[in-house]
Each structure stands twice: as structure tokens, then as C-alpha cells.
Amino acid sequence: MSKQYNENVEYGEFTDPRDGKVYRTITYAAKPYISSNIVAMASNLNYGEMVPVDSATNADGVIEKFCYNDDPWYCENGFGGLYSWSEAMNFHRACDTLFLGSSADCPNVFDDENSERRQHQGICPEGWHVMNEFEWRRLPSTNFGSFKMLSKLFMGTDQVGFSALLGGGYLRGKYKSMGMYGEYWVPAETGDDALYAQTTLLDEYEVAFRDSEQKPSKLPIRCVMNYSVD
């Protein structure tokens, strides 16, 4: 899976202190919107305890990750873990079916109201956060389609080394869409249905920055290093 990455890009490196896993990183500019560069992982987060779908306990306090087809190879080779929305955000499991802060069963809320640029840690390492809509949109050339952010393994040109994979997920009761779609949780609800949260969805041609999926589905996330907003 080293072929996932662009051999012409000079990657950085980050080691997750929680489990010692090493991630390649990329850096890209977001000027004039912010003066800081954005540092993002070049592969999906792979953190937590792998469980088969039919063995999930949904126990708070334990980060459960799922691997495509219940095969750990996918988790360990760039596709990363798959998580429910509440798991990815590190919220109470009841928030997969309830609006945030709507009841004692889902007491969790985001720290701010700016969903597009929200820096919410979720299950990312300390000092990092779940990639938000703004950071997805500022990836170079995403306005021209997805092929410049896709890994060459999926017929992309991988311009900045983001190396996205069309890894599918666990949707509506089964693993599906491998090789067809890459769909990623972002830290935002949709606002019109408590069962759905916002995603970024890409196929080999296009990117949909405000797609949505049912929160109990299992999808990957990317993590971005925290930065100051001027």
C-alpha cells in the first residue's frame, strides 16, 4: 500500500502517542482565509479496538473501530478504521439517533457554532481535530473535481499527496461501495433530521462537500492539526 501515496510529494510524519501508529502528513495553504498552513494526515485515522460488526458493544469509554468486511488488512493499509458518527466525534452513543443536546441521553454539544470551520477533536490525537468542511474545500483544486485528491490507486493524480481512497463503508446493514465512493464524517449535523450527519463524499469524478449519511453508519475520518485563526 505504499503505492497509495504520491512518490513526488515530500511528506511529513506524525506518530500517534496513544498507540504508536505512524501517519504521513501533508501541508497546504488556506490563504487568504487563514494565515496558518493546514497540516492533514495523508491516510485515514486507524485508532481504537477492532470489532466485527456483529460483536459491537456500543459501550461508551471504548473506541470501537470497524474494518471493511471485518478484515483488519483494510484498517492497517491506508483505509483506516470505520466509525459511527458519535464514535468519531467521541460523543454519547445516543447521539447517533438524537440531536446534540436534545436530551439527557445525548447531553453532548459542540464547543462553537461555526460548523464549517469547527476544530473538534473527536477521536483524533491531542492537538488534532476531525477534518471540517472548510479544510476539505481548501484542498488544492477540489473545485475541479476529485481526481487531484485521489490516490493513483484509484485513477487520481494525487496532486498534493492527500491520497484519498474510495474505501466505501458500512451502510444500511452491509459493507459496500469499495472502489466506488469515499465518504468521510465531518463535525456537523445536518440540521433537519437527528438520524443524519454531514459528510464529504467523493467518487472518481466529483466531490460533494455537504452530503449526509445516517449516523449509525460506519465511515472513516481524516485528522488535521490544530491551528490558530487570525
Backbone as JSON, one array per atom type, in Angstrom:
{
  "sequence": "MSKQYNENVEYGEFTDPRDGKVYRTITYAAKPYISSNIVAMASNLNYGEMVPVDSATNADGVIEKFCYNDDPWYCENGFGGLYSWSEAMNFHRACDTLFLGSSADCPNVFDDENSERRQHQGICPEGWHVMNEFEWRRLPSTNFGSFKMLSKLFMGTDQVGFSALLGGGYLRGKYKSMGMYGEYWVPAETGDDALYAQTTLLDEYEVAFRDSEQKPSKLPIRCVMNYSVD",
  "N": [[0.81, -1.21, 0.0], [2.17, 1.15, -0.09], [2.02, 2.31, -2.52], [-0.18, 3.82, -2.42], [0.46, 6.44, -2.0], [1.79, 9.58, -3.29], [4.71, 9.53, -4.99], [6.16, 11.74, -5.63], [5.76, 13.7, -3.8], [6.82, 15.39, -0.89], [6.44, 14.16, 2.12], [5.38, 14.86, 5.51], [5.59, 13.58, 8.9], [3.82, 11.95, 11.48], [3.52, 10.57, 14.7], [1.18, 8.84, 16.46], [0.77, 9.23, 19.8], [-0.77, 7.61, 21.39], [-0.97, 4.98, 20.49], [1.23, 4.48, 18.97], [1.1, 4.39, 16.2], [2.11, 5.39, 12.94], [1.71, 8.15, 10.83], [1.72, 9.52, 7.56], [1.94, 12.96, 6.6], [0.53, 15.91, 5.06], [0.98, 19.3, 3.91], [-0.8, 22.24, 3.29], [-1.76, 25.42, 1.92], [-4.09, 27.89, 3.12], [-4.59, 30.49, 2.58], [-6.33, 33.38, 1.33], [-7.78, 33.03, 3.62], [-7.07, 31.98, 6.14], [-3.99, 32.56, 7.9], [-2.36, 30.54, 8.7], [-0.8, 27.46, 7.67], [-2.39, 24.4, 6.65], [-2.16, 21.29, 8.13], [-2.53, 18.01, 7.4], [-3.46, 14.58, 7.94], [-2.32, 12.06, 5.72], [-3.6, 9.73, 5.32], [-6.4, 7.72, 6.36], [-7.65, 7.9, 9.74], [-6.62, 5.41, 12.03], [-7.5, 4.16, 14.66], [-8.28, 2.67, 17.79], [-10.2, -0.13, 19.11], [-10.53, -2.96, 17.24], [-13.53, -4.42, 16.17], [-15.76, -6.98, 15.05], [-18.69, -6.32, 13.08], [-21.0, -7.65, 14.03], [-20.36, -7.99, 16.64], [-20.28, -5.67, 18.03], [-20.33, -3.61, 20.88], [-21.16, -1.11, 21.55], [-20.37, 0.38, 23.72], [-19.84, 3.12, 25.77], [-16.76, 4.82, 26.36], [-15.03, 3.02, 25.28], [-13.26, 2.96, 22.34], [-14.49, 1.85, 19.48], [-13.58, 0.42, 16.48], [-14.28, -0.39, 13.09], [-13.42, -2.58, 10.46], [-13.23, -2.74, 6.95], [-15.29, -5.22, 5.56], [-14.89, -6.66, 7.87], [-12.2, -7.22, 7.99], [-8.99, -6.95, 9.12], [-6.89, -6.12, 7.51], [-7.62, -3.96, 5.88], [-7.92, -1.83, 7.69], [-5.29, -1.51, 8.5], [-3.94, -0.71, 6.26], [-4.07, 1.92, 5.05], [-6.83, 2.45, 4.54], [-7.95, 2.72, 6.99], [-9.79, 2.96, 10.16], [-13.33, 2.4, 10.51], [-16.1, 4.22, 11.64], [-18.97, 4.89, 13.69], [-20.93, 7.94, 13.62], [-21.19, 9.22, 16.16], [-19.18, 7.89, 17.56], [-16.88, 8.68, 16.14], [-16.92, 11.4, 16.74], [-16.56, 11.29, 19.4], [-18.72, 11.26, 21.19], [-21.65, 10.66, 23.24], [-23.28, 7.53, 22.7], [-26.0, 7.65, 22.19], [-26.33, 9.88, 20.67], [-26.27, 9.16, 18.05], [-28.8, 8.87, 17.16], [-30.2, 10.99, 18.08], [-30.6, 14.58, 18.24], [-27.81, 16.68, 19.03], [-27.48, 17.54, 22.42], [-30.18, 17.36, 22.92], [-31.45, 15.83, 24.82], [-31.21, 14.11, 28.02], [-30.06, 11.73, 27.39], [-28.46, 12.29, 25.24], [-26.34, 14.38, 25.92], [-24.28, 15.77, 24.83], [-22.6, 18.48, 23.18], [-21.34, 20.65, 20.58], [-18.44, 22.79, 20.88], [-18.62, 25.27, 19.69], [-20.38, 27.38, 17.31], [-19.7, 27.56, 14.69], [-19.9, 25.62, 12.26], [-18.71, 25.03, 9.79], [-16.0, 25.62, 10.04], [-15.22, 24.35, 12.33], [-13.11, 23.16, 14.89], [-12.96, 20.31, 16.08], [-12.01, 17.89, 18.3], [-12.79, 15.14, 18.59], [-12.13, 11.72, 18.08], [-9.56, 12.04, 17.31], [-5.96, 12.46, 17.73], [-4.54, 14.22, 20.6], [-4.31, 17.7, 20.12], [-5.07, 17.61, 17.51], [-7.79, 17.5, 15.11], [-11.06, 16.51, 13.85], [-11.35, 16.52, 10.39], [-12.76, 19.34, 8.88], [-15.44, 20.99, 7.01], [-14.45, 23.37, 5.8], [-11.69, 22.83, 5.63], [-11.66, 20.63, 3.92], [-12.65, 21.91, 1.63], [-10.59, 23.67, 1.03], [-8.55, 22.15, 0.09], [-6.17, 21.88, -2.49], [-7.39, 22.53, -5.72], [-9.82, 21.13, -5.51], [-12.13, 22.19, -6.44], [-12.19, 21.55, -9.07], [-12.93, 18.96, -9.29], [-12.6, 15.54, -8.08], [-10.35, 14.08, -8.8], [-7.77, 15.08, -8.46], [-7.24, 14.83, -5.79], [-7.42, 12.2, -5.25], [-5.87, 9.03, -4.62], [-3.4, 7.5, -6.73], [-3.91, 4.85, -6.95], [-6.58, 4.74, -7.32], [-7.04, 5.88, -9.77], [-6.5, 8.59, -9.61], [-4.72, 11.78, -9.67], [-3.49, 12.76, -7.46], [-2.48, 15.3, -6.46], [-1.44, 16.89, -4.23], [-0.71, 14.93, -2.51], [-2.71, 13.98, -0.86], [-4.0, 11.58, -1.15], [-6.47, 10.13, -1.2], [-8.7, 7.39, -0.77], [-11.1, 5.28, -2.35], [-12.89, 3.93, -0.36], [-15.35, 3.0, 0.56], [-17.76, 1.84, 3.01], [-19.62, 0.91, 5.98], [-22.85, 0.57, 5.44], [-26.23, 0.89, 6.0], [-26.61, -1.75, 6.93], [-24.69, -3.36, 5.66], [-21.35, -3.94, 4.38], [-20.16, -1.88, 1.81], [-19.64, -0.31, -1.42], [-16.86, -0.17, -1.89], [-14.22, 0.96, -3.86], [-15.91, 2.58, -5.24], [-16.93, 4.85, -3.85], [-15.7, 7.35, -1.61], [-16.37, 8.28, 1.57], [-16.61, 10.6, 4.17], [-16.86, 11.4, 7.59], [-17.74, 14.6, 8.91], [-17.49, 17.22, 11.4], [-20.4, 17.96, 12.01], [-23.92, 18.25, 12.28], [-26.84, 17.61, 10.19], [-29.04, 19.22, 10.55], [-31.72, 18.92, 9.9], [-32.66, 16.38, 10.35], [-32.4, 14.19, 12.96], [-31.17, 11.75, 12.71], [-29.22, 11.89, 10.82], [-25.93, 12.95, 9.75], [-23.45, 15.31, 8.62], [-21.4, 14.73, 5.74], [-18.39, 14.45, 3.73], [-18.34, 13.54, 0.44], [-16.86, 11.63, -2.09], [-16.31, 10.54, -5.42], [-14.8, 9.02, -8.32], [-14.92, 11.23, -9.91], [-16.19, 13.58, -8.83], [-16.68, 15.86, -6.01], [-18.7, 16.06, -3.18], [-19.41, 18.35, -0.9], [-21.27, 18.77, 1.08], [-22.75, 16.41, 1.74], [-24.68, 13.73, 3.21], [-25.16, 11.21, 5.75], [-26.57, 8.36, 7.45], [-26.18, 8.44, 10.94], [-25.53, 6.04, 12.47], [-24.11, 4.57, 10.58], [-20.93, 3.3, 9.38], [-18.05, 5.0, 8.86], [-14.97, 6.47, 7.58], [-12.55, 8.87, 8.97], [-10.58, 11.83, 8.51], [-7.8, 13.42, 10.08], [-6.75, 16.63, 11.24], [-4.16, 18.9, 12.05], [-4.39, 21.11, 14.83], [-4.81, 24.7, 14.58], [-4.27, 28.27, 14.75], [-6.75, 30.76, 14.29], [-6.71, 33.77, 12.68]],
  "CA": [[0.0, 0.0, 0.0], [2.99, 2.35, -0.28], [1.59, 2.89, -3.79], [-1.27, 4.75, -2.14], [0.97, 7.8, -1.89], [2.44, 10.19, -4.44], [6.16, 9.45, -4.78], [6.75, 13.04, -5.93], [5.42, 14.61, -2.71], [7.62, 15.26, 0.33], [5.51, 14.05, 3.24], [5.8, 14.91, 6.89], [5.3, 12.35, 9.64], [3.29, 12.11, 12.83], [3.3, 9.34, 15.44], [0.12, 8.95, 17.45], [1.35, 8.75, 21.07], [-1.69, 6.69, 22.06], [-0.75, 3.59, 20.09], [2.48, 4.37, 18.22], [0.91, 4.32, 14.75], [2.77, 6.48, 12.23], [0.95, 8.65, 9.69], [2.27, 10.56, 6.72], [1.15, 14.19, 6.64], [0.75, 16.9, 4.01], [0.75, 20.68, 4.31], [-1.28, 23.08, 2.19], [-2.09, 26.78, 2.35], [-5.5, 28.28, 3.09], [-4.67, 31.94, 2.41], [-6.26, 34.44, 2.34], [-8.79, 32.77, 4.64], [-6.3, 31.95, 7.38], [-2.57, 32.71, 7.6], [-1.67, 29.29, 9.0], [-0.94, 26.34, 6.76], [-3.14, 23.27, 7.16], [-1.42, 20.03, 8.14], [-3.53, 16.94, 7.46], [-2.99, 13.21, 7.73], [-2.44, 11.61, 4.33], [-4.38, 8.49, 5.3], [-7.49, 7.77, 7.33], [-7.3, 7.53, 11.11], [-6.76, 3.99, 12.38], [-7.36, 4.15, 16.12], [-9.35, 2.01, 18.52], [-10.24, -1.58, 19.22], [-11.3, -3.53, 16.14], [-14.58, -5.39, 16.5], [-16.66, -7.3, 13.94], [-19.95, -5.6, 13.18], [-21.99, -8.36, 14.85], [-19.88, -8.07, 18.02], [-20.18, -4.33, 18.58], [-20.96, -3.46, 22.19], [-21.66, 0.26, 21.69], [-20.1, 0.81, 25.09], [-19.08, 4.36, 25.9], [-15.48, 4.65, 27.03], [-14.21, 2.15, 24.45], [-13.32, 3.36, 20.94], [-14.64, 0.68, 18.62], [-13.42, 0.67, 15.05], [-14.65, -1.48, 12.2], [-12.59, -2.68, 9.27], [-14.06, -3.16, 5.82], [-15.51, -6.68, 5.5], [-14.36, -7.23, 9.12], [-10.84, -7.68, 7.67], [-8.06, -5.95, 9.65], [-5.97, -5.64, 6.48], [-8.04, -2.65, 5.41], [-7.6, -0.83, 8.71], [-3.84, -1.34, 8.61], [-3.34, -0.37, 4.98], [-4.5, 3.19, 4.48], [-8.26, 2.69, 4.58], [-8.22, 3.14, 8.35], [-10.96, 2.46, 10.84], [-14.66, 2.91, 10.19], [-16.71, 4.59, 12.92], [-20.25, 5.61, 13.68], [-20.69, 9.38, 13.78], [-20.97, 9.55, 17.57], [-17.86, 7.36, 17.93], [-15.86, 9.55, 15.54], [-16.94, 12.68, 17.44], [-16.35, 11.0, 20.83], [-19.93, 11.65, 21.88], [-22.5, 9.59, 23.76], [-23.83, 6.73, 21.59], [-27.37, 8.05, 21.9], [-26.31, 10.98, 19.69], [-26.42, 8.62, 16.71], [-30.22, 8.92, 16.78], [-30.79, 12.2, 18.66], [-29.85, 15.82, 18.05], [-26.91, 17.01, 20.14], [-28.04, 18.35, 23.49], [-31.64, 17.34, 22.91], [-31.99, 15.11, 25.97], [-30.2, 13.6, 28.95], [-29.37, 10.61, 26.74], [-27.46, 12.89, 24.34], [-26.04, 15.68, 26.5], [-23.11, 16.35, 24.18], [-22.75, 19.6, 22.25], [-20.08, 21.19, 20.09], [-17.98, 23.94, 21.65], [-18.87, 26.52, 18.98], [-21.47, 27.31, 16.35], [-19.18, 27.68, 13.33], [-19.73, 24.23, 11.86], [-17.85, 24.89, 8.62], [-14.58, 25.72, 10.43], [-15.13, 23.82, 13.68], [-11.97, 22.31, 15.21], [-13.47, 19.39, 17.1], [-11.04, 16.8, 18.41], [-13.35, 13.8, 18.39], [-11.19, 10.65, 18.48], [-8.23, 12.35, 16.81], [-4.99, 12.65, 18.83], [-4.46, 15.53, 21.23], [-3.71, 18.68, 19.22], [-5.61, 17.39, 16.18], [-9.25, 17.52, 15.09], [-11.7, 15.88, 12.69], [-11.31, 17.43, 9.24], [-14.03, 20.01, 8.72], [-15.81, 21.36, 5.65], [-13.52, 24.38, 5.3], [-10.4, 22.2, 5.28], [-11.9, 19.87, 2.7], [-12.82, 22.82, 0.5], [-9.34, 24.37, 0.72], [-7.6, 21.27, -0.6], [-5.92, 22.43, -3.82], [-8.06, 22.07, -6.94], [-11.02, 20.31, -5.32], [-13.21, 22.77, -7.22], [-12.15, 20.97, -10.41], [-13.27, 17.56, -9.21], [-11.92, 14.77, -7.04], [-9.22, 13.26, -9.27], [-6.49, 15.61, -7.99], [-7.05, 14.45, -4.39], [-7.48, 10.75, -5.16], [-4.66, 8.23, -4.81], [-3.23, 6.92, -8.06], [-4.52, 3.52, -6.93], [-7.96, 4.9, -7.77], [-7.01, 6.64, -11.01], [-6.33, 10.01, -9.38], [-3.38, 12.34, -9.87], [-2.96, 12.96, -6.11], [-1.65, 16.49, -6.64], [-0.71, 17.32, -3.04], [-0.41, 13.79, -1.66], [-3.8, 13.67, 0.06], [-4.05, 10.12, -1.32], [-7.78, 9.61, -0.8], [-9.09, 6.08, -1.29], [-12.54, 5.04, -2.46], [-12.93, 2.77, 0.52], [-16.68, 2.58, 0.98], [-18.06, 1.85, 4.44], [-20.71, 0.01, 6.41], [-24.02, 1.4, 5.22], [-27.55, 0.23, 5.98], [-26.57, -3.17, 7.22], [-23.67, -4.16, 4.98], [-20.19, -3.26, 3.82], [-20.45, -1.64, 0.41], [-19.1, 0.85, -2.16], [-15.42, -0.21, -2.09], [-13.86, 1.27, -5.23], [-16.9, 3.46, -5.85], [-17.06, 6.1, -3.11], [-15.03, 7.62, -0.35], [-17.26, 9.17, 2.32], [-15.92, 10.92, 5.41], [-17.59, 12.22, 8.55], [-17.25, 15.9, 9.34], [-18.11, 17.54, 12.69], [-21.6, 18.77, 11.86], [-25.2, 17.6, 11.99], [-27.46, 18.19, 9.01], [-29.98, 20.25, 10.98], [-33.12, 18.65, 9.58], [-33.04, 15.03, 10.76], [-31.46, 13.79, 14.0], [-30.52, 10.49, 12.36], [-28.21, 12.13, 9.79], [-24.86, 13.91, 9.97], [-22.83, 15.77, 7.38], [-20.22, 14.03, 5.24], [-17.81, 14.8, 2.44], [-18.46, 12.35, -0.4], [-16.19, 11.74, -3.37], [-16.12, 9.39, -6.29], [-13.64, 9.26, -9.17], [-15.11, 12.44, -10.7], [-16.71, 14.75, -8.16], [-16.69, 15.96, -4.55], [-19.89, 16.69, -2.6], [-18.94, 18.81, 0.4], [-22.34, 18.75, 2.07], [-23.58, 15.23, 1.64], [-25.07, 13.28, 4.54], [-25.33, 9.77, 5.92], [-27.12, 8.01, 8.75], [-25.14, 8.44, 11.95], [-25.03, 4.71, 12.87], [-23.24, 4.0, 9.55], [-19.51, 3.28, 9.75], [-17.28, 5.71, 7.85], [-13.67, 6.92, 8.07], [-12.29, 10.29, 9.17], [-9.23, 12.36, 8.43], [-7.48, 14.33, 11.17], [-5.99, 17.83, 10.87], [-3.51, 19.52, 13.22], [-5.0, 22.38, 15.25], [-4.12, 25.93, 14.19], [-4.92, 29.49, 15.2], [-7.46, 31.54, 13.27], [-6.42, 35.19, 12.92]],
  "C": [[0.85, 1.27, 0.0], [2.61, 3.04, -1.58], [0.38, 3.79, -3.62], [-0.81, 6.18, -2.3], [1.64, 8.27, -3.17], [3.94, 10.26, -4.2], [6.86, 10.78, -5.04], [6.46, 14.09, -4.86], [6.34, 14.34, -1.52], [6.66, 15.3, 1.53], [6.18, 14.37, 4.57], [5.43, 13.6, 7.58], [4.8, 12.7, 11.03], [3.08, 10.75, 13.45], [2.26, 9.59, 16.51], [0.64, 8.39, 18.77], [0.47, 7.73, 21.79], [-1.4, 5.24, 21.72], [0.5, 3.4, 19.23], [2.31, 4.28, 16.71], [1.48, 5.58, 14.1], [1.94, 6.85, 11.0], [1.8, 9.62, 8.88], [1.35, 11.78, 6.79], [1.48, 15.05, 5.42], [0.44, 18.27, 4.57], [0.26, 21.46, 3.1], [-1.79, 24.4, 2.75], [-3.59, 27.03, 2.24], [-5.65, 29.79, 2.98], [-5.61, 32.26, 1.25], [-7.2, 34.21, 3.52], [-8.18, 32.66, 6.04], [-4.82, 32.04, 7.0], [-1.8, 31.42, 7.85], [-1.82, 28.31, 7.85], [-1.76, 25.24, 7.44], [-2.28, 22.02, 7.04], [-2.43, 18.91, 8.36], [-2.86, 15.58, 7.32], [-3.25, 12.81, 6.28], [-3.08, 10.24, 4.22], [-5.44, 8.59, 6.39], [-7.02, 7.34, 8.71], [-7.55, 6.04, 11.33], [-6.5, 3.84, 13.87], [-8.55, 3.44, 16.74], [-9.23, 0.51, 18.51], [-11.12, -2.15, 18.11], [-12.3, -4.54, 16.67], [-15.33, -5.73, 15.22], [-18.0, -6.61, 14.16], [-20.93, -6.31, 14.11], [-21.55, -8.53, 16.3], [-19.78, -6.7, 18.68], [-20.95, -4.24, 19.9], [-21.61, -2.1, 22.37], [-21.47, 0.79, 23.1], [-19.32, 2.12, 25.08], [-17.82, 4.1, 26.71], [-14.54, 3.73, 26.29], [-14.36, 2.6, 23.0], [-13.35, 2.11, 20.08], [-14.48, 1.09, 17.16], [-13.82, -0.58, 14.3], [-13.74, -1.44, 10.99], [-13.43, -3.25, 8.14], [-14.08, -4.68, 5.72], [-15.01, -7.41, 6.75], [-12.96, -7.8, 8.92], [-9.85, -6.63, 8.14], [-7.07, -5.42, 8.63], [-6.34, -4.23, 6.04], [-7.71, -1.55, 6.42], [-6.11, -0.5, 8.71], [-3.18, -0.85, 7.33], [-4.03, 0.82, 4.31], [-5.97, 3.48, 4.56], [-8.71, 3.11, 5.97], [-9.46, 2.52, 8.95], [-12.23, 3.1, 10.32], [-15.4, 3.1, 11.51], [-18.12, 5.11, 12.71], [-19.94, 7.09, 13.91], [-20.4, 9.75, 15.23], [-19.6, 9.05, 18.04], [-16.77, 8.28, 17.4], [-15.77, 10.89, 16.26], [-16.65, 12.54, 18.93], [-17.5, 11.52, 21.68], [-20.65, 10.42, 22.41], [-23.17, 8.86, 22.6], [-25.26, 7.11, 21.22], [-27.43, 9.16, 20.85], [-26.35, 10.48, 18.25], [-27.88, 8.64, 16.25], [-30.92, 10.17, 17.31], [-29.97, 13.42, 18.28], [-28.97, 16.08, 19.27], [-27.62, 17.91, 21.15], [-29.54, 18.32, 23.6], [-32.25, 16.63, 24.11], [-30.85, 14.67, 26.87], [-29.44, 12.43, 28.34], [-28.3, 11.09, 25.77], [-27.14, 14.29, 24.84], [-24.94, 16.43, 25.77], [-23.49, 17.51, 23.25], [-21.37, 19.99, 21.74], [-19.72, 22.45, 20.87], [-18.31, 25.27, 20.99], [-19.95, 26.29, 17.93], [-20.99, 27.33, 14.9], [-18.88, 26.29, 12.77], [-18.77, 24.06, 10.71], [-16.37, 24.85, 9.01], [-14.33, 25.15, 11.84], [-13.9, 22.92, 13.84], [-12.35, 21.42, 16.4], [-12.58, 18.16, 17.14], [-11.62, 15.44, 18.08], [-12.38, 12.74, 18.89], [-9.81, 10.85, 17.85], [-7.26, 12.53, 17.98], [-5.08, 14.06, 19.42], [-3.73, 16.49, 20.29], [-4.17, 18.55, 17.78], [-7.13, 17.39, 16.27], [-9.77, 16.85, 13.82], [-11.79, 16.9, 11.56], [-12.69, 18.01, 8.98], [-14.27, 20.43, 7.26], [-14.85, 22.36, 5.04], [-12.21, 23.75, 4.84], [-10.52, 21.3, 4.06], [-11.96, 20.8, 1.49], [-11.51, 23.5, 0.1], [-8.28, 23.44, 0.14], [-7.4, 21.78, -2.02], [-6.71, 21.72, -4.91], [-9.27, 21.17, -6.71], [-12.2, 20.89, -6.1], [-13.23, 22.26, -8.67], [-12.51, 19.48, -10.41], [-12.4, 16.83, -8.21], [-10.6, 14.15, -7.49], [-7.88, 13.77, -8.78], [-6.23, 15.32, -6.52], [-7.07, 12.95, -4.19], [-6.11, 10.11, -5.35], [-4.61, 7.7, -6.24], [-3.77, 5.49, -8.11], [-5.96, 3.55, -7.42], [-8.05, 5.9, -8.91], [-6.94, 8.15, -10.8], [-4.93, 10.47, -9.72], [-2.71, 12.7, -8.55], [-2.01, 14.15, -6.05], [-0.82, 16.87, -5.42], [-0.4, 16.17, -2.09], [-1.49, 13.45, -0.67], [-4.18, 12.19, 0.01], [-5.36, 9.49, -0.86], [-8.07, 8.28, -1.49], [-10.61, 5.98, -1.35], [-12.85, 3.77, -1.68], [-14.29, 2.34, 1.01], [-16.88, 2.68, 2.49], [-19.11, 0.81, 4.76], [-21.98, 0.84, 6.43], [-25.27, 0.55, 5.14], [-27.44, -1.29, 6.0], [-25.56, -4.0, 6.46], [-22.5, -3.28, 4.55], [-20.43, -3.09, 2.32], [-19.64, -0.46, -0.12], [-17.59, 0.91, -2.23], [-15.13, 0.02, -3.57], [-14.82, 2.21, -5.92], [-16.94, 4.84, -5.18], [-16.07, 6.14, -1.94], [-15.89, 8.63, 0.39], [-16.7, 9.34, 3.72], [-16.83, 11.76, 6.31], [-16.92, 13.58, 8.71], [-18.01, 16.28, 10.61], [-19.3, 18.49, 12.56], [-22.82, 17.87, 11.67], [-25.81, 18.25, 10.76], [-28.47, 19.27, 9.34], [-31.43, 19.96, 10.69], [-33.59, 17.26, 9.98], [-31.98, 14.54, 11.74], [-30.68, 12.55, 13.65], [-29.36, 10.69, 11.39], [-27.17, 13.14, 10.23], [-24.21, 14.22, 8.64], [-21.6, 14.92, 7.03], [-19.64, 14.79, 4.05], [-17.76, 13.51, 1.63], [-17.71, 12.58, -1.71], [-16.22, 10.41, -4.12], [-14.97, 9.72, -7.22], [-13.76, 10.56, -9.96], [-15.38, 13.69, -9.87], [-16.55, 14.68, -6.64], [-17.99, 16.64, -4.13], [-19.54, 17.06, -1.16], [-20.02, 18.79, 1.48], [-23.3, 17.61, 1.8], [-23.97, 14.83, 3.06], [-25.22, 11.76, 4.55], [-25.92, 9.52, 7.3], [-26.0, 7.84, 9.77], [-24.66, 7.05, 12.4], [-24.16, 4.03, 11.81], [-21.78, 4.09, 10.0], [-18.69, 3.85, 8.6], [-15.94, 6.15, 8.43], [-13.65, 8.41, 8.38], [-10.84, 10.58, 8.85], [-9.03, 13.33, 9.59], [-6.56, 15.45, 10.68], [-5.4, 18.43, 12.16], [-4.19, 20.86, 13.55], [-4.15, 23.57, 14.83], [-4.91, 27.12, 14.71], [-5.59, 30.2, 14.03], [-7.28, 33.0, 13.6], [-7.71, 36.0, 12.94]]
}
